[in-house]
Amino acid sequence: MTDTLRTSQNQAESVSTLTDSKLKEAQDILAQAKLIRSGADRDLVQAMKSVQDLQAKLKAAHEQFRALYEAVKPIIAAVCHQEDLAQGLRSIILVLSTRFFSFVRGGFYRCVNDVISFVRVATPDAPLQQIVDPIVSADFAQRWDVAKVELSGLTDQILDQMNVLSAEPPAP
């Protein structure tokens, strides 16, 4: 009976040691889980802060874009064709420089054509071909430069009368 009691005590100590070791393992696993959770919580907080920062930057970028769009909207309306406007802003950006140069060239064409037409009517014998003649005498070039300065006021009046563009750009 003593042997049986000792065997039972040994088995109980064995079970107790095994339980202690399993408890220690469980506590270690729990500590690791807490560390992982702590790291995950920290990562989550950092991710949330990053999202908030990016949202603020996106809002600021959107406001800057909106201000830029409002500034160029009159230019877009003046130089783009109706079919361009129906395509959306992305398509407009792609054709804007082409449309702008076409618009400016058309404006210059109308102005030059108006002036030359007026000169033709006012002085039918004026040698208009001389305007595009690549060979210009020094005397003619000098008189031309003087005339440009003398006629600058008249040019301003004609430009105002044609109502091409205002002297000041529109306020934003």
HELIX and SHEET records of a PDB file:
HELIX    1   1 THR A    2  VAL A   79  1                                  78    
HELIX    2   2 GLN A   82  GLN A   87  1                                   6    
HELIX    3   3 LEU A   89  ALA A  122  1                                  34    
HELIX    4   4 LEU A  128  ILE A  131  5                                   4    
HELIX    5   5 ALA A  138  GLU A  150  1                                  13    
HELIX    6   6 SER A  152  MET A  162  1                                  11    
END                                                                             
